[in-house]
Amino acid sequence: MKKQIKYMLELNFSDRMNNGRDISFDILVPIQFNTEKEAIENQVFFFAKIEYLDKDVVINIYEKDKNLEKNYKIIKTIQWKDFYSYKCSITRKESIGKVCIDPMIDEEPCSERFDTILKGLTEEKSFSLQCLAYWVEPAFESIEIRQW
């Protein structure tokens, strides 16, 4: 049986914390698209919020309804302990205030708990993360991942 190649979006979310450090998350959207073009065209329908779910702070990935701009649903909830579901990096303390940031030199991996990160971003219970970039990853078709 020949495996079919599908395409998945990886989104980069980044924002400035109250202490002047930038924090970013790379997250793979759990949907497979038939073509690379289809994945690129649909990247605008996804966004993320770091917010409370009961007593825990999580990152929720949302999908917007194509027809109703205000209608959206959670397609993935990431808890801090799900370290395999995201990559997080933060600006090094020595690099705060630099005009030009080189990610290879000026950023370091971050394993701060989500509640600490949320407090560093806002005093509110929820914060919409800014999507700065996306890229498309080829992947083998999977029965366990939603097909577009």
C-alpha positions as CSV (number, residue, x, y, z in Angstrom):
1,M,0.0,0.0,0.0
2,K,1.4,3.3,-1.1
3,K,1.3,6.2,1.5
4,Q,0.0,9.4,0.2
5,I,1.8,12.7,0.9
6,K,-0.3,15.4,2.6
7,Y,0.6,18.9,3.8
8,M,0.4,20.4,7.3
9,L,0.8,24.0,8.5
10,E,3.2,25.0,11.2
11,L,2.5,28.4,12.7
12,N,4.9,30.8,14.5
13,F,3.3,32.9,17.2
14,S,5.3,35.6,18.9
15,D,4.7,38.5,21.3
16,R,6.6,40.9,23.6
17,M,6.4,40.2,27.3
18,N,6.1,43.0,29.9
19,N,9.8,42.5,30.8
20,G,10.9,43.3,27.2
21,R,11.6,39.8,26.1
22,D,10.0,38.3,23.1
23,I,8.5,34.8,23.4
24,S,7.6,32.6,20.4
25,F,5.8,29.3,19.9
26,D,6.0,27.0,16.8
27,I,2.9,24.8,16.6
28,L,1.8,22.3,14.0
29,V,-1.8,22.5,13.1
30,P,-3.4,19.1,13.4
31,I,-5.1,19.1,9.9
32,Q,-3.7,17.6,6.7
33,F,-4.3,19.3,3.4
34,N,-4.3,17.7,0.0
35,T,-1.9,20.2,-1.6
36,E,0.7,22.7,-0.5
37,K,-1.4,25.5,-2.2
38,E,-4.5,24.5,-0.2
39,A,-2.5,24.7,3.1
40,I,-1.2,28.1,2.2
41,E,-4.6,29.5,1.3
42,N,-6.1,28.3,4.5
43,Q,-3.5,29.5,7.0
44,V,-5.6,32.6,7.7
45,F,-8.3,30.5,9.3
46,F,-6.2,29.6,12.4
47,F,-5.2,31.5,15.5
48,A,-4.0,30.8,19.1
49,K,-4.8,32.0,22.6
50,I,-2.9,31.4,25.8
51,E,-5.7,31.2,28.4
52,Y,-7.2,29.5,31.4
53,L,-8.9,26.1,31.1
54,D,-10.3,25.4,34.5
55,K,-7.3,25.9,36.8
56,D,-4.6,25.3,34.2
57,V,-3.2,27.7,31.6
58,V,-3.2,26.2,28.1
59,I,-2.6,27.2,24.5
60,N,-5.8,26.7,22.4
61,I,-5.6,26.6,18.6
62,Y,-8.8,27.8,17.0
63,E,-10.2,27.4,13.5
64,K,-12.4,30.2,12.1
65,D,-15.5,29.4,10.1
66,K,-14.9,30.4,6.5
67,N,-18.4,31.9,6.2
68,L,-18.9,33.4,9.6
69,E,-16.0,35.6,10.7
70,K,-17.0,35.5,14.4
71,N,-17.7,31.7,14.5
72,Y,-14.7,29.6,15.6
73,K,-13.9,26.4,17.4
74,I,-11.0,24.9,19.3
75,I,-9.2,22.3,17.3
76,K,-6.3,21.6,19.6
77,T,-5.6,22.3,23.3
78,I,-1.9,22.2,24.4
79,Q,-0.9,21.8,28.0
80,W,2.5,22.8,29.3
81,K,3.4,19.1,29.9
82,D,2.7,18.4,26.1
83,F,6.3,19.6,25.2
84,Y,6.3,17.5,22.1
85,S,3.4,19.6,20.7
86,Y,5.2,22.9,20.5
87,K,8.6,24.6,20.5
88,C,9.1,27.7,22.7
89,S,11.9,30.2,22.6
90,I,12.6,33.5,24.4
91,T,14.9,36.4,23.9
92,R,18.1,36.1,26.0
93,K,18.3,38.7,28.8
94,E,21.5,40.1,27.4
95,S,19.7,40.8,24.0
96,I,16.8,42.8,25.4
97,G,16.6,46.1,23.5
98,K,18.8,45.1,20.6
99,V,17.6,46.6,17.3
100,C,18.3,43.5,15.2
101,I,17.7,40.1,16.8
102,D,19.4,37.0,15.4
103,P,17.4,34.0,16.6
104,M,20.5,31.8,16.5
105,I,22.4,34.1,18.9
106,D,19.8,36.1,20.7
107,E,17.1,33.5,21.6
108,E,17.2,30.5,23.8
109,P,14.8,27.6,24.5
110,C,12.1,28.3,27.0
111,S,10.4,25.8,29.4
112,E,8.6,28.3,31.6
113,R,5.1,27.2,32.7
114,F,2.3,28.6,30.7
115,D,0.8,30.4,33.7
116,T,4.1,32.3,34.2
117,I,4.2,33.2,30.5
118,L,0.5,34.5,30.6
119,K,1.3,36.7,33.6
120,G,4.3,38.1,31.7
121,L,2.0,39.0,28.7
122,T,-1.1,40.4,30.4
123,E,-3.1,40.7,33.6
124,E,-6.1,39.3,31.8
125,K,-7.2,35.6,31.9
126,S,-6.6,35.2,28.1
127,F,-4.1,36.6,25.5
128,S,-4.3,36.2,21.7
129,L,-0.9,35.3,20.3
130,Q,0.2,37.1,17.2
131,C,0.9,34.8,14.2
132,L,4.1,36.1,12.5
133,A,4.9,33.4,10.1
134,Y,3.8,30.0,8.8
135,W,5.4,27.2,6.7
136,V,4.1,24.0,5.1
137,E,5.4,20.6,6.1
138,P,5.0,17.5,4.0
139,A,3.6,14.5,5.9
140,F,2.4,11.0,5.3
141,E,-1.4,10.7,5.3
142,S,-2.7,9.7,8.8
143,I,-6.0,8.3,9.8
144,E,-5.6,9.9,13.2
145,I,-5.3,13.5,11.9
146,R,-8.3,15.4,10.4
147,Q,-8.3,15.7,6.6
148,W,-9.2,19.0,5.0
